[in-house]
Amino acid sequence: MNQKPCLETTLGELTLSNPLLTASGTFGSGVEYAEFIDLRRLGGIVTKSVTAKPTAGNPPPRVTETPSGMLNAIGLQNPGLEVFCSETLPELSSHLDASAWRPGTPRVIVNVAGKATEEYAEVVERLDAEARVDGMEINISCPNVKEGGMAFGICATTCAQLVGELRKRTRKPLLVKLSPNVTDITEIARAAEGSGADVLVVANTLLGMAIDIERRRPILTNITGGLSGPAIHPVALRLVWQVSQAVNLPVVGVGGIASAEEVVAFLMCGASAVEVGTMNFIDPAATMKILEDFTSWLAGHGESARSIVGALQT
């Protein structure tokens, strides 16, 4: 019988019991999935975006299925910072049986969004005081909002300014989520690294659109949306590989993970952890199945989670 492999991995100062996290916007705030899986088995939970004030999001239709994926233009809908801190976070903590992190429990990473630097800063400062928040994923790459969002992630100077300001507001790890909708993602990655990012998350959705040819109109009210799912996996792998070669920060790989083999591929390309996204919509227990198969793969190959990070031979 193969010995149980070591699944532990690190993202800077954050130790994770395994490399599987959930992708923001696909897992609610974690509470919604508690009836389907044991949240305590995850390496980490990345919440849906939190903004300073309640956000209604875009009008429907705002989700549509596409070949091997989906387009979404939700628009960062959420009840706002105060509701998250006073209601959502305590409820999530109760499912994790811990008011603060301890070895073996998932990390709680809060995705932070805003229309302006001041709004990001307000959220970051408030979350810095929350013991059960282990880090913040800074969303500079959402393609579905008219202000803020991706605007911060397509210019190296703007990215550096935002991350630098947020670095002053918190001691907690900053995970900066990059956009794939740029000419050279490594330029943005280096800007984030130079201004104080602790981890880079690669990457958010690809900008796309779908057409109703009978009505001769876009399917999404927003016209464009973010493409996710297996369709983008090869692109995401390439981006992770490029970024991991360009910076000295840990990388989290995101994009189309549907199986343990795709987790392995991301780690071999240089990621230290991954986020499972669209598969959560297809199967609410997808993370547990992927984790079990990933564990079996490592055991069968005599590897640990850490030993395959960056193992790609080119």
C-alpha positions as CSV (number, residue, x, y, z in Angstrom):
1,M,0.0,0.0,0.0
2,N,1.3,3.5,-0.9
3,Q,2.1,5.7,2.0
4,K,-0.2,8.7,2.3
5,P,1.6,11.6,0.6
6,C,2.2,15.0,2.2
7,L,-0.3,17.5,0.8
8,E,0.9,20.6,2.7
9,T,1.9,23.6,0.7
10,T,2.8,27.2,1.4
11,L,1.8,30.6,-0.1
12,G,4.4,32.9,1.4
13,E,3.7,32.9,5.1
14,L,0.4,31.0,4.7
15,T,0.6,27.3,5.3
16,L,-2.2,25.3,3.6
17,S,-3.1,21.7,4.5
18,N,-3.5,21.0,0.8
19,P,-3.2,23.0,-2.5
20,L,-7.0,23.1,-3.2
21,L,-8.7,26.4,-2.8
22,T,-12.0,27.6,-4.2
23,A,-12.2,30.4,-6.9
24,S,-13.9,33.6,-6.0
25,G,-17.4,33.9,-7.4
26,T,-17.9,30.2,-7.8
27,F,-18.3,29.2,-4.1
28,G,-20.3,31.9,-2.6
29,S,-18.8,32.8,0.8
30,G,-18.3,29.1,1.5
31,V,-21.4,28.8,3.7
32,E,-23.5,27.9,0.7
33,Y,-21.5,24.7,0.1
34,A,-21.4,23.4,3.7
35,E,-24.3,21.1,3.1
36,F,-22.5,19.4,0.2
37,I,-18.9,19.0,1.5
38,D,-16.9,19.2,4.6
39,L,-15.4,22.7,4.3
40,R,-12.6,21.8,6.7
41,R,-11.0,19.5,4.2
42,L,-10.2,22.4,1.8
43,G,-6.8,24.1,1.7
44,G,-8.6,27.4,1.6
45,I,-11.8,29.2,0.8
46,V,-11.7,32.3,-1.4
47,T,-14.9,34.2,-0.9
48,K,-16.9,36.0,-3.5
49,S,-15.9,39.6,-3.9
50,V,-16.6,42.0,-1.1
51,T,-17.0,45.7,-1.8
52,A,-17.3,48.7,0.6
53,K,-21.0,49.2,-0.1
54,P,-23.7,46.7,-1.2
55,T,-23.5,46.0,-5.0
56,A,-26.4,45.0,-7.0
57,G,-24.4,43.6,-10.0
58,N,-25.5,43.6,-13.6
59,P,-29.0,43.0,-14.8
60,P,-29.9,39.5,-16.2
61,P,-29.3,37.6,-18.2
62,R,-25.8,37.5,-16.9
63,V,-24.7,33.9,-17.2
64,T,-24.7,31.6,-20.3
65,E,-23.2,28.3,-21.1
66,T,-20.6,28.1,-23.9
67,P,-18.7,25.1,-25.5
68,S,-16.5,23.7,-22.6
69,G,-17.2,26.6,-20.4
70,M,-19.4,29.5,-19.4
71,L,-19.6,33.3,-19.7
72,N,-20.6,35.3,-16.7
73,A,-21.2,39.0,-16.2
74,I,-22.5,39.0,-12.6
75,G,-20.9,42.3,-11.8
76,L,-19.6,41.7,-8.2
77,Q,-23.0,41.4,-6.6
78,N,-22.6,41.2,-2.8
79,P,-24.2,42.7,0.4
80,G,-21.2,44.8,1.3
81,L,-18.5,45.0,3.8
82,E,-20.5,45.4,7.0
83,V,-22.8,42.5,6.3
84,F,-19.8,40.3,5.4
85,C,-18.0,41.1,8.7
86,S,-21.1,41.0,11.0
87,E,-23.0,38.0,9.5
88,T,-21.2,36.1,6.8
89,L,-17.7,35.7,8.3
90,P,-19.0,34.5,11.8
91,E,-21.3,31.9,10.0
92,L,-18.4,30.7,7.9
93,S,-16.1,30.4,11.0
94,S,-18.8,28.3,12.7
95,H,-18.6,25.8,9.9
96,L,-14.8,25.7,10.3
97,D,-15.0,25.2,14.1
98,A,-12.4,27.9,14.6
99,S,-12.6,31.7,15.2
100,A,-8.9,31.9,14.1
101,W,-6.8,29.7,11.9
102,R,-5.1,26.7,13.4
103,P,-3.1,23.9,11.7
104,G,-5.4,21.7,9.6
105,T,-8.2,24.2,9.1
106,P,-8.8,26.0,5.8
107,R,-7.4,29.4,5.2
108,V,-10.0,32.1,4.6
109,I,-9.1,34.5,1.8
110,V,-11.5,37.3,1.1
111,N,-11.7,38.6,-2.4
112,V,-11.6,42.5,-2.3
113,A,-13.0,44.7,-5.1
114,G,-13.8,48.4,-5.6
115,K,-14.3,51.2,-8.1
116,A,-11.4,53.3,-6.7
117,T,-8.3,52.9,-4.6
118,E,-10.1,54.4,-1.6
119,E,-12.8,51.8,-1.8
120,Y,-10.3,48.9,-1.9
121,A,-8.4,50.6,1.0
122,E,-11.6,50.8,3.1
123,V,-12.3,47.1,2.8
124,V,-8.7,46.1,3.4
125,E,-8.4,48.2,6.5
126,R,-11.6,46.7,7.9
127,L,-10.6,43.1,7.1
128,D,-7.2,43.6,8.6
129,A,-8.9,43.6,12.0
130,E,-10.7,40.3,11.5
131,A,-8.9,37.4,13.1
132,R,-10.5,34.8,10.9
133,V,-9.4,36.5,7.7
134,D,-6.0,35.0,6.7
135,G,-5.4,37.0,3.6
136,M,-7.0,39.2,0.9
137,E,-7.2,38.4,-2.8
138,I,-7.1,41.8,-4.5
139,N,-9.4,41.7,-7.6
140,I,-7.8,43.9,-10.2
141,S,-9.0,41.8,-13.0
142,C,-12.8,41.6,-13.1
143,P,-13.9,42.2,-16.7
144,N,-17.6,42.7,-15.9
145,V,-17.8,46.1,-14.2
146,K,-17.7,49.5,-15.8
147,E,-15.4,51.1,-13.1
148,G,-12.4,49.7,-11.3
149,G,-12.0,46.0,-11.7
150,M,-9.9,45.1,-14.7
151,A,-8.9,48.8,-15.2
152,F,-6.4,48.3,-12.3
153,G,-5.0,45.2,-13.8
154,I,-4.1,46.1,-17.4
155,C,-1.6,48.8,-16.6
156,A,1.6,48.1,-14.7
157,T,1.7,51.6,-13.2
158,T,-1.9,51.6,-12.0
159,C,-1.4,48.1,-10.6
160,A,1.7,49.1,-8.7
161,Q,0.0,52.2,-7.2
162,L,-3.0,50.3,-6.0
163,V,-1.0,47.4,-4.5
164,G,1.4,49.9,-2.9
165,E,-1.5,51.7,-1.2
166,L,-3.1,48.5,0.1
167,R,0.3,47.3,1.4
168,K,0.3,50.2,3.8
169,R,-3.1,49.3,5.1
170,T,-2.6,45.7,6.2
171,R,-0.1,43.2,7.6
172,K,-2.0,40.3,6.2
173,P,-0.9,38.6,3.0
174,L,-2.1,40.2,-0.3
175,L,-2.9,37.9,-3.1
176,V,-3.1,39.9,-6.3
177,K,-5.4,38.4,-8.9
178,L,-4.1,39.2,-12.4
179,S,-6.0,39.6,-15.7
180,P,-5.3,37.4,-18.7
181,N,-6.6,40.2,-20.9
182,V,-3.3,41.9,-21.3
183,T,-0.5,41.9,-23.9
184,D,2.2,40.8,-21.4
185,I,1.1,39.5,-18.0
186,T,4.6,39.3,-16.7
187,E,4.9,43.1,-16.8
188,I,1.8,43.4,-14.5
189,A,3.1,40.5,-12.3
190,R,6.5,42.3,-11.7
191,A,4.7,45.5,-10.9
192,A,2.6,43.8,-8.3
193,E,5.7,42.1,-6.9
194,G,7.6,45.3,-6.7
195,S,4.8,47.1,-4.8
196,G,4.3,44.6,-2.1
197,A,2.2,41.7,-3.3
198,D,2.8,38.4,-1.4
199,V,1.2,36.0,-3.8
200,L,0.0,36.2,-7.4
201,V,-3.2,34.5,-8.6
202,V,-3.1,33.6,-12.3
203,A,-5.6,34.3,-13.7
204,N,-9.1,35.7,-13.9
205,T,-11.5,35.1,-16.7
206,L,-11.0,35.8,-20.4
207,L,-13.1,38.4,-21.9
208,G,-15.7,36.9,-24.4
209,M,-19.2,37.2,-25.7
210,A,-22.0,35.1,-27.0
211,I,-24.6,35.9,-29.7
212,D,-28.3,34.9,-30.1
213,I,-28.2,34.8,-33.9
214,E,-32.0,34.6,-34.2
215,R,-32.5,37.8,-32.2
216,R,-29.3,39.3,-33.6
217,R,-28.4,40.4,-30.1
218,P,-25.8,39.5,-27.4
219,I,-27.0,36.9,-25.0
220,L,-25.6,38.8,-22.0
221,T,-27.2,42.1,-21.1
222,N,-23.7,43.3,-20.3
223,I,-22.7,42.3,-23.9
224,T,-19.4,40.8,-22.8
225,G,-18.6,38.5,-20.0
226,G,-15.8,36.5,-18.4
227,L,-15.1,33.1,-20.0
228,S,-14.2,30.3,-17.5
229,G,-14.2,26.5,-17.5
230,P,-12.2,23.8,-19.3
231,A,-12.0,25.9,-22.4
232,I,-9.5,28.3,-20.9
233,H,-7.3,25.7,-19.2
234,P,-4.5,25.7,-21.8
235,V,-4.3,29.5,-21.7
236,A,-4.2,29.5,-17.9
237,L,-1.4,27.0,-17.8
238,R,0.7,29.1,-20.2
239,L,0.1,32.2,-18.0
240,V,1.1,30.4,-14.8
241,W,4.3,29.1,-16.4
242,Q,5.2,32.6,-17.7
243,V,4.5,34.3,-14.4
244,S,6.3,31.7,-12.3
245,Q,9.4,32.3,-14.5
246,A,9.2,36.1,-14.2
247,V,8.8,36.6,-10.4
248,N,10.0,35.2,-7.1
249,L,6.5,35.1,-5.5
250,P,4.3,32.1,-5.0
251,V,1.6,31.6,-7.7
252,V,-1.9,30.3,-7.4
253,G,-3.1,28.7,-10.7
254,V,-6.7,29.2,-11.8
255,G,-8.5,28.2,-15.0
256,G,-10.6,25.2,-16.0
257,I,-9.6,22.7,-13.4
258,A,-11.9,19.6,-13.7
259,S,-9.7,16.8,-12.5
260,A,-6.6,16.0,-10.4
261,E,-4.5,15.8,-13.5
262,E,-5.1,19.5,-14.2
263,V,-4.1,20.3,-10.6
264,V,-0.8,18.4,-11.2
265,A,-0.3,20.3,-14.5
266,F,-0.6,23.7,-12.7
267,L,1.8,22.7,-10.0
268,M,4.3,21.4,-12.5
269,C,4.1,24.8,-14.3
270,G,5.1,26.6,-11.1
271,A,1.9,27.1,-9.1
272,S,2.1,26.3,-5.4
273,A,-1.7,26.0,-5.1
274,V,-4.8,26.1,-7.3
275,E,-8.4,27.4,-7.2
276,V,-11.3,25.3,-8.5
277,G,-14.0,27.4,-10.0
278,T,-16.6,26.5,-12.7
279,M,-16.6,22.9,-11.7
280,N,-18.3,23.9,-8.4
281,F,-21.4,24.9,-10.4
282,I,-21.4,21.5,-12.2
283,D,-20.8,19.4,-9.1
284,P,-20.9,21.0,-5.7
285,A,-18.6,18.2,-4.4
286,A,-16.1,18.6,-7.2
287,T,-13.3,19.8,-4.9
288,M,-13.5,16.7,-2.7
289,K,-13.4,14.4,-5.7
290,I,-10.4,16.3,-7.2
291,L,-8.7,16.3,-3.8
292,E,-9.1,12.5,-3.4
293,D,-7.8,11.8,-6.9
294,F,-4.9,14.2,-6.4
295,T,-3.9,12.4,-3.3
296,S,-4.0,9.1,-5.1
297,W,-1.9,10.5,-7.9
298,L,0.8,11.7,-5.6
299,A,0.8,8.4,-3.7
300,G,1.1,6.4,-6.9
301,H,4.0,8.5,-8.1
302,G,5.8,8.7,-4.8
303,E,5.5,12.5,-4.7
304,S,4.3,15.2,-2.3
305,A,2.4,18.4,-3.2
306,R,5.6,20.5,-2.8
307,S,7.9,18.1,-4.8
308,I,6.0,18.7,-8.1
309,V,5.9,22.5,-7.9
310,G,7.9,23.8,-10.9
311,A,8.8,20.2,-12.0
312,L,8.0,20.9,-15.6
313,Q,11.0,20.1,-17.9
314,T,11.3,22.3,-21.0
